[in-house]
């Protein structure tokens, strides 16, 4: 008995040491070969198209996180079914948070350079505006690809390390704004040398209100972070996914805007017949956003599929280094600041926490070391501002539903369900389970939750009712939601829900 117990302890110690010191191979050969390239490309395009199209109603950093969670869940579900539960949650949560970093950039006036009435037929302005959208779109999605890669590359990033890294890239952000997005002085008509918003160069003598840009700050921050993960941590996957994300954003944003610009530049095509019907029924701005999201999702899907052999599984279960009280304190601080930024007006908070990189510092650190944070980010934290903005719009601005019903239907019930699910998955963290059920169930829940909230925001544009400008996008989002449901039901590998013990 004593000898047997000694052998078992020795075996357990050997097994734990193997797991801790030697990252497992990314997936079995069968797991890789069972996934055709078109699955991550198609389904990530659906996730990105619907998510980014829905983002258009909610805006900014938190709106972009809808696309982040949908695309990340889709890709991890399809390509990483054997990853441990906590590692899966961390990868998805990092991809979700990082998709919001680019929300600090202003782009409405950049879009205006390509289609505003006084810019139509100005080819120089069109080219310049599309160039600006390409840069801003690439930066926006580049961060998401990089952090998704950090979560999947099998290289352990510690909290203290990420704190220094995030402080470093925030510093690079302010340096980049100073170098590339300055000077900015409206009163004296002083604008940066490279400027992609409304300016007196395009509208001399006009009364305009240029907006401060920050793409230069995000550019330096992204380059610095890519250099760090590649040179210091040898994280090839993160670096490559950053490039694929940049490519998807650099193509997707201007390509989507070309649809809207075509409409503005060719009014004669929309004054009679079928063109007139399109004129009244198409929300051209939302169609641009949907196209942008689809292209960037497809690019991330293709990039991850091409680099699938670099996906790795680390320790099972992974380390949880953050004490629960610290985790709770950070949660209270972040939720409080998030609510203040989204629904209140405090100038000090807005100036600081409305910068995407700064808003992401606490979540990035907590995802790395905490037990509950990754699941909370995937579910209630990402959902909270969307529910709040839905209530604000439908209850207080449109009076489409009574306050009691609106709060329960659009905020309290969705948040209670998502929080309960996050807690349940968090309670399974220390068990030898894969993240397959997390991504499968999480993708279904997230898809239909955001779809239904947006459908209510659209005032229920049923295709059998009188069509409005919201009906076509409503149909597109329905197709995407059904497609992602089909992906969950039929498109993934059937993997064990628990990680088998070594033989």
C-alpha positions in Angstrom: 0.0 0.0 0.0 2.8 2.4 1.0 4.7 1.6 -2.2 1.7 2.0 -4.4 0.9 5.4 -2.7 4.6 6.5 -3.3 4.3 5.5 -7.0 1.1 7.4 -7.4 2.5 10.5 -5.8 5.6 10.2 -8.0 3.5 9.9 -11.1 1.3 12.9 -10.1 4.4 15.0 -9.4 5.9 14.0 -12.8 2.7 14.7 -14.6 2.3 18.1 -13.0 5.9 19.0 -13.8 5.4 18.1 -17.4 2.3 20.2 -17.6 3.9 23.1 -15.9 7.2 23.1 -17.7 6.3 21.8 -21.2 3.5 23.4 -23.1 1.4 20.8 -24.9 1.1 20.7 -28.6 -1.5 23.0 -29.9 -4.0 20.3 -31.0 -3.9 16.8 -32.2 -3.3 16.3 -35.9 -6.9 15.2 -36.3 -8.2 18.3 -34.7 -6.2 20.5 -37.1 -7.1 18.6 -40.2 -10.8 18.4 -39.4 -11.2 22.1 -39.8 -11.3 23.4 -43.4 -10.0 26.9 -44.0 -13.5 28.2 -45.0 -15.0 27.6 -41.6 -13.1 30.1 -39.6 -13.1 32.5 -42.5 -16.9 32.3 -43.1 -18.1 32.1 -39.5 -15.7 34.7 -38.2 -16.9 37.0 -41.1 -20.5 36.4 -39.8 -19.5 37.1 -36.3 -17.5 40.2 -37.2 -20.2 41.5 -39.7 -23.0 41.2 -37.2 -20.9 42.3 -34.2 -19.6 45.4 -35.9 -22.9 46.2 -37.5 -24.5 46.1 -34.0 -21.6 48.2 -32.7 -22.9 51.0 -34.9 -25.9 51.4 -32.6 -23.8 51.5 -29.4 -20.5 53.0 -30.4 -17.1 53.6 -29.0 -14.9 51.1 -27.1 -17.6 49.1 -25.4 -19.6 48.7 -28.6 -16.6 47.3 -30.5 -16.3 44.7 -27.8 -19.4 43.0 -29.2 -17.5 42.2 -32.3 -14.5 41.2 -30.2 -16.3 38.7 -28.1 -18.2 37.2 -31.1 -15.1 36.8 -33.3 -12.9 35.5 -30.5 -15.5 33.0 -29.3 -16.0 31.8 -32.9 -12.3 31.3 -33.7 -11.4 29.7 -30.4 -14.4 27.4 -30.7 -13.4 26.2 -34.1 -9.7 26.0 -33.8 -8.9 25.4 -30.1 -11.4 22.9 -28.7 -8.9 21.2 -26.5 -7.5 24.3 -24.7 -8.0 24.3 -21.0 -11.1 26.1 -19.6 -9.2 29.0 -18.0 -6.8 29.5 -21.0 -9.8 29.5 -23.3 -11.5 32.1 -21.3 -8.4 34.3 -21.1 -7.8 34.2 -24.8 -11.4 35.1 -25.6 -11.5 37.8 -22.9 -8.2 39.4 -24.1 -9.5 39.5 -27.7 -12.7 41.0 -26.5 -11.1 43.8 -24.5 -8.5 44.7 -27.1 -11.1 45.1 -29.8 -12.2 48.2 -27.9 -8.8 50.0 -27.8 -9.4 51.6 -31.2 -12.7 53.1 -30.0 -10.8 56.2 -28.9 -10.2 57.2 -32.5 -12.4 59.7 -34.2 -13.4 58.6 -37.7 -16.8 60.3 -38.6 -15.1 63.2 -40.3 -12.7 60.9 -42.0 -15.7 59.1 -43.5 -17.1 62.5 -44.4 -14.1 63.2 -46.6 -15.2 60.5 -48.9 -18.9 61.1 -49.2 -20.1 64.5 -47.8 -21.9 66.6 -50.3 -19.2 69.2 -50.6 -16.6 66.4 -51.1 -18.4 64.5 -53.9 -16.2 64.3 -57.0 -13.2 65.4 -55.1 -10.9 62.5 -55.9 -8.0 63.8 -53.8 -10.2 64.0 -50.7 -11.6 60.5 -51.4 -8.1 59.0 -51.6 -7.0 60.8 -48.5 -10.1 59.8 -46.6 -9.8 56.1 -47.6 -6.1 56.2 -46.6 -7.1 57.5 -43.2 -9.8 54.8 -42.8 -7.3 52.2 -43.8 -4.8 53.3 -41.1 -7.4 53.6 -38.4 -9.1 50.4 -39.3 -5.8 48.5 -39.3 -4.9 49.9 -35.9 -8.3 49.0 -34.5 -8.2 45.4 -35.4 -4.4 45.0 -35.0 -4.7 45.2 -31.3 -7.5 42.6 -31.2 -5.4 40.1 -33.2 -2.3 40.7 -31.1 -4.1 40.1 -27.8 -6.0 37.1 -29.1 -2.6 35.7 -30.2 -1.2 36.4 -26.7 -4.0 34.2 -25.3 -3.4 31.3 -27.7 0.4 31.2 -28.2 1.2 29.1 -25.1 3.5 31.8 -23.6 2.5 32.8 -20.0 2.2 36.5 -19.5 2.3 37.4 -15.8 0.3 40.3 -14.1 3.4 42.2 -13.1 4.8 41.9 -16.7 1.6 43.0 -18.3 1.3 46.0 -15.9 4.7 47.2 -17.0 3.8 46.5 -20.7 0.5 48.3 -20.5 2.1 51.3 -18.7 4.7 51.3 -21.5 2.3 51.3 -24.4 0.1 54.0 -22.7 3.3 56.1 -22.5 3.9 55.3 -26.2 0.4 56.3 -26.9 0.9 59.8 -25.5 4.2 60.1 -27.2 2.6 59.2 -30.5 -0.2 61.7 -30.1 2.5 64.4 -29.3 4.6 63.5 -32.3 2.0 62.7 -35.0 -1.3 64.2 -33.8 0.0 67.6 -32.7 -0.3 70.6 -32.9 -4.0 70.9 -32.5 -5.3 74.4 -32.0 -8.7 75.2 -33.6 -8.7 78.8 -32.7 -5.5 79.4 -34.7 -6.4 76.8 -37.3 -3.3 74.8 -36.4 -3.6 71.1 -37.3 -1.2 68.2 -37.5 0.9 67.7 -40.6 -0.9 64.3 -41.2 -4.5 64.8 -40.5 -7.5 62.7 -41.6 -10.5 64.7 -40.3 -12.3 67.9 -41.5 -9.8 70.7 -42.1 -9.5 74.0 -43.8 -7.4 72.4 -46.5 -10.5 70.7 -47.8 -13.0 73.5 -46.9 -11.1 76.8 -47.0 -13.1 79.6 -45.5 -15.8 77.4 -44.1 -16.9 77.3 -40.4 -15.9 73.8 -39.4 -15.0 72.0 -36.1 -12.0 69.7 -36.6 -11.6 66.9 -34.1 -8.5 65.8 -32.3 -7.0 62.6 -33.6 -5.1 59.9 -31.7 -4.2 57.3 -34.4 -0.5 58.3 -34.1 -0.6 57.3 -30.4 -2.2 53.9 -31.2 0.3 53.4 -34.0 3.3 53.8 -31.7 1.7 51.7 -29.0 0.9 48.9 -31.4 4.4 48.9 -32.9 6.0 48.9 -29.4 3.8 46.0 -28.3 4.5 44.0 -31.4 8.2 44.5 -30.9 8.0 43.4 -27.3 6.1 40.2 -27.9 8.2 39.2 -30.9 11.7 40.2 -29.7 11.4 39.8 -25.9 8.9 37.0 -25.6 9.4 35.2 -29.0 5.6 35.2 -29.4 5.3 34.6 -33.1 1.5 33.9 -33.1 0.7 37.2 -31.4 2.8 39.1 -33.8 1.3 37.4 -36.9 -2.3 37.8 -35.7 -1.6 41.5 -35.2 -0.5 41.7 -38.8 -3.6 39.8 -40.0 -5.8 42.0 -37.9 -4.2 45.1 -39.3 -4.7 43.8 -42.8 -8.3 43.0 -42.2 -9.0 46.4 -40.7 -6.9 48.2 -43.4 -9.0 46.6 -46.1 -12.3 46.3 -44.4 -12.9 49.9 -43.3 -12.2 51.6 -46.6 -13.9 48.8 -48.6 -17.1 49.2 -46.5 -16.9 53.0 -46.9 -16.7 52.6 -50.7 -20.2 51.3 -50.6 -21.4 54.4 -48.8 -19.3 56.7 -51.0 -20.7 55.0 -54.2 -24.2 55.9 -53.1 -23.2 59.5 -52.4 -21.2 60.0 -55.6 -23.9 58.5 -57.9 -27.3 60.1 -56.9 -28.7 59.7 -60.4 -28.8 55.9 -59.8 -31.1 56.3 -56.9 -33.8 58.6 -58.1 -36.0 56.1 -59.9 -36.9 52.4 -60.2 -34.9 49.9 -58.2 -32.4 52.5 -57.2 -35.1 54.6 -55.6 -36.2 51.6 -53.6 -32.7 51.1 -52.3 -32.4 54.8 -51.5 -35.3 54.5 -49.0 -34.4 51.1 -47.6 -30.7 50.9 -47.2 -28.9 52.3 -44.1 -25.7 53.0 -45.9 -23.7 53.8 -42.8 -24.7 50.6 -41.1 -24.0 48.7 -44.3 -20.5 50.1 -44.3 -20.0 49.0 -40.7 -21.3 45.5 -41.4 -18.9 45.1 -44.4 -16.0 46.3 -42.3 -16.7 43.8 -39.6 -17.2 40.9 -42.1 -13.8 41.6 -43.8 -11.9 42.0 -40.5 -13.4 38.8 -39.1 -12.6 36.8 -42.2 -9.0 38.1 -42.1 -8.5 37.1 -38.5 -10.1 33.7 -39.3 -7.8 33.1 -42.2 -4.7 34.3 -40.3 -5.4 32.1 -37.3 -6.1 29.1 -39.5 -2.8 29.6 -41.4 -1.0 29.8 -38.1 -3.0 27.1 -36.3 0.0 24.9 -35.6 1.3 27.7 -33.4 -1.7 27.5 -31.1 -0.6 25.9 -27.9 -2.1 24.6 -24.7 -0.4 25.5 -21.5 -0.7 24.2 -17.9 -3.9 22.4 -16.8 -5.3 24.0 -14.7 -3.5 27.3 -15.3 -2.1 29.4 -12.5 -4.4 31.8 -10.6 -2.1 34.4 -9.0 -4.4 37.2 -8.0 -6.0 37.1 -4.5 -9.8 37.1 -4.5 -10.0 40.4 -2.5 -7.8 42.2 -5.1 -9.9 40.7 -7.9 -13.0 42.1 -6.3 -11.6 45.5 -5.7 -10.4 45.8 -9.3 -13.9 44.7 -10.4 -15.6 47.4 -8.4 -13.2 50.1 -9.6 -13.6 49.1 -13.3 -17.4 48.8 -13.2 -17.7 52.1 -11.4 -15.5 53.9 -13.9 -17.1 52.1 -16.8 -20.6 53.3 -15.7 -19.3 56.8 -15.1 -17.8 57.0 -18.6 -20.8 55.5 -20.4 -23.7 57.0 -18.5 -22.5 60.0 -16.5 -20.5 63.1 -17.1 -17.3 63.6 -15.0 -14.7 65.5 -17.0 -11.8 64.0 -15.1 -13.0 60.5 -15.6 -13.9 61.1 -19.2 -10.5 62.6 -20.1 -8.7 59.5 -18.7 -10.9 56.4 -18.7 -12.4 57.2 -22.1 -9.0 56.4 -23.7 -9.3 52.8 -24.9 -5.8 51.7 -23.8 -6.3 53.1 -20.3 -9.8 51.6 -20.0 -8.2 48.2 -20.9 -5.4 48.3 -18.3 -7.4 46.8 -15.4 -9.1 44.1 -17.5 -5.9 43.0 -19.2 -4.1 42.6 -15.9 -7.1 40.9 -14.2 -7.6 38.5 -17.1 -4.0 37.4 -16.7 -4.1 36.6 -13.0 -7.6 36.3 -11.7 -9.9 33.3 -11.6 -13.3 35.0 -12.2 -12.4 38.0 -14.4 -12.0 36.2 -17.8 -15.6 34.8 -17.5 -17.0 38.1 -16.2 -15.4 39.9 -19.2 -16.9 37.5 -21.7 -20.4 37.7 -20.2 -21.6 40.5 -18.0 -18.9 43.2 -18.2 -19.1 43.3 -22.0 -22.9 43.1 -21.9 -23.5 45.8 -19.2 -23.0 49.0 -21.3 -25.0 47.5 -24.2 -27.9 46.7 -21.9 -27.7 50.2 -20.4 -27.6 52.0 -23.7 -30.6 49.9 -24.9 -32.6 51.0 -21.8 -31.5 54.6 -22.3 -32.6 54.5 -25.9 -35.9 52.6 -25.7 -37.1 53.7 -22.3 -36.0 57.3 -21.9 -35.4 58.6 -25.5 -38.1 56.8 -27.5 -40.5 55.8 -24.7 -41.0 52.5 -26.6 -41.5 50.6 -23.3 -42.4 51.4 -19.7 -39.4 51.9 -17.4 -40.2 48.9 -15.2 -40.6 46.5 -18.2 -37.6 48.0 -20.0 -35.2 47.7 -17.1 -36.2 44.1 -16.4 -36.3 42.9 -20.1 -33.3 44.8 -21.4 -31.0 45.0 -18.4 -31.7 43.1 -15.3 -32.7 39.7 -16.7 -29.9 39.6 -19.3 -27.3 40.6 -16.8 -28.5 38.1 -14.2 -28.3 35.3 -16.7 -24.9 36.3 -18.0 -23.5 36.7 -14.5 -24.9 33.4 -13.4 -23.2 31.7 -16.3 -19.9 33.4 -15.7 -20.0 32.3 -12.1 -20.8 28.7 -13.1 -17.9 28.5 -15.6 -15.6 30.2 -13.1 -16.5 27.5 -10.5 -15.3 24.9 -12.9 -11.9 26.5 -13.4 -9.8 24.2 -11.3 -11.3 21.1 -12.8 -9.6 19.4 -15.8 -12.1 20.6 -18.4 -11.6 22.0 -21.8 -13.1 25.3 -22.9 -15.1 23.7 -25.6 -18.4 24.1 -23.7 -17.5 27.6 -22.8 -17.0 28.7 -26.4 -19.9 26.7 -27.7 -22.5 27.9 -25.1 -20.9 31.3 -24.9 -21.1 31.9 -28.7 -24.8 30.8 -28.7 -25.7 33.0 -25.8 -23.7 36.0 -26.9 -25.0 35.8 -30.5 -28.6 35.8 -29.6 -28.4 38.2 -26.7 -26.8 40.9 -28.8 -28.9 40.2 -31.7 -32.1 40.5 -29.7 -31.0 43.7 -27.9 -30.2 45.2 -31.3 -33.4 43.9 -32.8 -35.3 45.8 -30.1 -33.1 48.8 -30.7 -34.1 48.6 -34.4 -37.8 48.5 -33.2 -38.3 44.9 -34.4 -37.9 45.2 -38.2 -39.7 42.0 -39.1 -39.3 41.3 -42.8 -43.0 40.7 -43.2 -43.9 44.1 -41.9 -43.4 47.4 -43.8 -39.8 47.7 -44.6 -37.7 50.5 -43.2 -34.0 51.4 -43.5 -33.3 49.0 -40.7 -34.9 45.9 -42.3 -32.0 44.9 -44.6 -29.5 45.0 -41.8 -31.9 43.2 -39.6 -32.1 40.4 -42.2 -28.3 40.3 -42.6 -27.9 40.0 -38.8 -30.5 37.3 -38.7 -28.6 35.3 -41.3 -25.4 35.8 -39.4 -27.0 34.7 -36.1 -28.4 31.6 -37.8 -25.1 30.9 -39.4 -23.2 31.1 -36.1 -25.9 28.8 -34.5 -25.2 26.3 -37.3 -21.5 26.6 -36.7 -22.1 25.7 -33.0 -24.3 22.8 -33.9 -22.4 21.3 -36.9 -19.2 23.2 -37.6 -16.9 22.4 -34.8 -14.9 19.4 -33.8 -16.5 17.1 -31.2 -14.0 17.2 -28.4 -14.0 15.8 -24.9 -15.3 18.1 -22.3 -12.5 17.1 -19.9 -8.8 16.8 -20.5 -7.8 13.2 -20.5 -5.2 12.0 -17.9 -1.9 10.8 -19.3 -1.5 7.1 -19.9 
